[in-house]
Amino acid sequence: MKPRPGLKILAVSDFIDPCLTRQIEKKNLDPVDLIISCGDLPPEYLSFLRDRLDTPLFYVKGNHDIRYTDLNPVGCTNIHGRVVVFNSIKILGLEGSMWYNGGVNQYREAEMKKMIRGLWFPLLKKGSIDIVVTHAPPRHVHDAEDPCHMGFESFHQLMEKRKPKFFIHGHIHKSFNTPEERITRVGPTKVMNACGYTIFEAVS
């Protein structure tokens, strides 16, 4: 029996990588099935990716995404607080960072925990989750100690209960030499920093 082909996903976050833009403009980027944004990118850039790659784009907002509206980014889908299914891949989105100055898309730990608890029925109805998409990382995985860049403890509970194959986040700016450097395993879950851009395969 042949292995099931994976879903090729382009994940972006936090800053516009000129290398990705050049590949898109020159049409050198291999086709992808889905684009995921983990936040802190201009809405116009997400519209650009969606239009040029002619591929669905799902996003969550970061703590600096203050210009997003219901109509912008054009053609893209906000998945915050939702479980969506794409080609049998089940994806959960959670926006924002830890609260640090009262700005938009900032949450205290108790608020994020309550938000996840409020998704109990949709999660029960959908069953297992394949990918969790967030802006902030889980606490003590890729995060930092300043209030802005701390991760959420409640994300660990989410991973323990739902065991997603991937947990994709942004928020933590870092350069990587290989895709493997972006990943830390937490049980069966690959926690991946999407800062800039990366491409990976997911199988349901």
C-alpha positions as CSV (number, residue, x, y, z in Angstrom):
1,M,0.0,0.0,0.0
2,K,1.4,3.4,-1.0
3,P,1.7,6.0,1.8
4,R,-0.9,8.7,1.8
5,P,0.4,11.9,0.2
6,G,0.9,14.7,2.6
7,L,-0.6,18.2,2.5
8,K,2.1,20.7,1.7
9,I,1.8,23.7,3.9
10,L,3.5,27.1,3.8
11,A,3.7,28.6,7.3
12,V,4.6,32.3,7.7
13,S,4.9,34.6,10.7
14,D,6.3,37.9,12.1
15,F,8.3,39.3,9.2
16,I,8.3,39.3,5.4
17,D,11.1,37.1,4.2
18,P,12.6,38.6,1.0
19,C,13.6,35.1,-0.1
20,L,10.0,33.9,-0.1
21,T,8.8,37.0,-1.9
22,R,11.4,36.6,-4.6
23,Q,10.5,33.0,-5.2
24,I,6.8,33.9,-5.5
25,E,7.5,36.8,-7.8
26,K,9.7,34.7,-10.0
27,K,7.3,31.7,-9.8
28,N,10.1,29.5,-8.5
29,L,8.2,28.3,-5.4
30,D,6.9,24.7,-5.6
31,P,3.1,24.5,-5.3
32,V,1.6,24.4,-1.8
33,D,-1.8,23.2,-0.8
34,L,-2.4,25.6,2.1
35,I,-0.9,28.8,3.7
36,I,-1.0,29.3,7.4
37,S,-0.1,32.6,9.1
38,C,0.8,32.7,12.7
39,G,0.5,36.4,13.1
40,D,2.3,39.8,13.1
41,L,2.2,40.2,9.3
42,P,0.6,43.1,7.3
43,P,-2.9,42.1,6.1
44,E,-1.8,43.2,2.6
45,Y,1.0,40.6,2.6
46,L,-1.4,37.8,3.5
47,S,-3.7,39.0,0.6
48,F,-0.6,39.0,-1.7
49,L,0.3,35.4,-0.7
50,R,-3.3,34.2,-1.1
51,D,-3.6,35.9,-4.6
52,R,-0.2,35.0,-6.0
53,L,-0.2,31.4,-4.9
54,D,-3.9,30.9,-5.5
55,T,-4.1,28.8,-2.4
56,P,-6.4,29.1,0.7
57,L,-4.9,31.0,3.6
58,F,-5.8,30.5,7.3
59,Y,-4.5,32.9,9.9
60,V,-4.5,33.9,13.5
61,K,-3.7,37.4,14.7
62,G,-0.6,38.4,16.6
63,N,-0.2,41.1,19.2
64,H,0.9,43.7,16.6
65,D,-1.9,43.0,14.1
66,I,-4.0,46.1,14.7
67,R,-5.0,46.9,11.1
68,Y,-7.0,43.7,10.4
69,T,-10.7,44.0,9.7
70,D,-13.5,41.6,8.7
71,L,-12.7,42.3,5.0
72,N,-8.9,42.5,5.2
73,P,-6.7,40.4,4.6
74,V,-8.8,39.8,1.4
75,G,-9.7,36.3,0.7
76,C,-8.2,34.9,3.9
77,T,-9.9,33.0,6.8
78,N,-9.5,33.9,10.4
79,I,-9.5,30.6,12.4
80,H,-9.1,32.1,15.9
81,G,-11.3,30.1,18.3
82,R,-12.4,27.7,15.6
83,V,-11.7,24.2,14.4
84,V,-11.6,24.0,10.6
85,V,-11.2,21.0,8.3
86,F,-9.1,21.3,5.1
87,N,-8.6,18.1,3.0
88,S,-9.4,16.0,6.1
89,I,-6.8,17.9,8.2
90,K,-8.3,19.3,11.4
91,I,-6.9,22.7,12.4
92,L,-7.4,24.7,15.5
93,G,-6.5,28.4,15.8
94,L,-5.7,30.6,18.8
95,E,-4.6,34.2,18.4
96,G,-2.5,36.6,20.5
97,S,0.2,36.8,23.0
98,M,0.5,36.9,26.8
99,W,-0.8,40.1,28.3
100,Y,1.9,42.7,28.9
101,N,0.6,46.2,28.3
102,G,-3.2,45.9,27.6
103,G,-2.9,46.2,23.8
104,V,-5.0,44.2,21.3
105,N,-4.8,40.4,21.0
106,Q,-3.2,40.0,24.5
107,Y,-4.5,37.5,27.0
108,R,-3.8,36.5,30.6
109,E,-3.2,32.8,31.2
110,A,-6.6,32.4,32.8
111,E,-8.3,34.0,29.8
112,M,-6.5,31.7,27.4
113,K,-7.4,28.7,29.5
114,K,-11.1,29.8,29.6
115,M,-11.0,30.2,25.8
116,I,-9.7,26.7,25.3
117,R,-12.2,25.3,27.7
118,G,-14.9,27.0,25.7
119,L,-13.9,25.0,22.7
120,W,-14.7,21.7,24.5
121,F,-17.8,20.9,22.4
122,P,-16.3,21.8,19.0
123,L,-13.2,19.7,19.9
124,L,-15.3,16.8,21.1
125,K,-17.4,17.0,17.9
126,K,-14.3,17.1,15.6
127,G,-12.3,14.4,17.5
128,S,-8.6,14.5,17.2
129,I,-6.8,17.7,16.0
130,D,-4.0,17.5,13.5
131,I,-2.6,21.0,13.7
132,V,-2.8,23.8,16.3
133,V,-2.0,27.3,15.0
134,T,-1.1,30.0,17.5
135,H,0.8,33.2,17.7
136,A,2.5,32.6,21.0
137,P,4.4,29.4,21.8
138,P,3.7,27.0,24.7
139,R,5.4,28.0,28.0
140,H,9.0,26.9,28.2
141,V,9.1,25.8,24.6
142,H,10.7,28.3,22.3
143,D,9.5,31.2,24.5
144,A,11.4,33.9,26.6
145,E,11.1,35.2,30.1
146,D,10.0,38.8,29.5
147,P,6.2,39.2,29.9
148,C,5.5,39.9,26.2
149,H,7.2,36.7,25.0
150,M,6.2,34.2,27.6
151,G,4.2,31.3,26.3
152,F,1.0,29.9,27.6
153,E,0.9,27.0,30.1
154,S,-2.6,26.1,28.9
155,F,-1.2,25.1,25.5
156,H,0.5,22.2,27.2
157,Q,-2.8,20.9,28.5
158,L,-4.2,21.3,25.0
159,M,-1.4,19.2,23.6
160,E,-1.7,16.5,26.3
161,K,-5.4,16.1,25.7
162,R,-5.6,16.4,21.9
163,K,-2.1,15.2,20.8
164,P,-1.9,17.2,17.6
165,K,0.8,16.2,15.1
166,F,1.9,19.8,14.8
167,F,1.8,22.9,17.0
168,I,2.7,25.9,14.8
169,H,3.5,29.3,16.4
170,G,5.2,32.6,15.7
171,H,6.1,35.5,18.0
172,I,9.6,34.4,18.8
173,H,12.0,36.0,16.3
174,K,14.9,33.7,15.4
175,S,16.9,32.7,12.4
176,F,17.2,29.0,11.4
177,N,19.7,27.2,9.2
178,T,17.5,24.1,8.7
179,P,13.8,23.3,9.1
180,E,14.7,20.8,11.8
181,E,16.1,23.7,14.0
182,R,12.6,25.1,14.1
183,I,11.1,22.0,15.8
184,T,11.0,20.8,19.4
185,R,9.1,17.6,20.2
186,V,6.6,17.6,23.1
187,G,5.4,14.0,23.3
188,P,3.9,13.1,19.9
189,T,3.7,16.8,18.9
190,K,6.1,18.7,16.8
191,V,6.2,22.3,18.1
192,M,7.4,24.5,15.2
193,N,8.4,28.1,15.1
194,A,7.2,29.6,11.8
195,C,9.1,32.9,12.1
196,G,9.8,34.1,8.6
197,Y,8.6,31.1,6.6
198,T,8.8,27.4,6.4
199,I,7.2,24.6,4.4
200,F,6.2,21.2,5.8
201,E,3.9,18.3,5.1
202,A,1.0,17.2,7.2
203,V,-0.9,13.9,6.9
204,S,-4.3,13.3,8.5
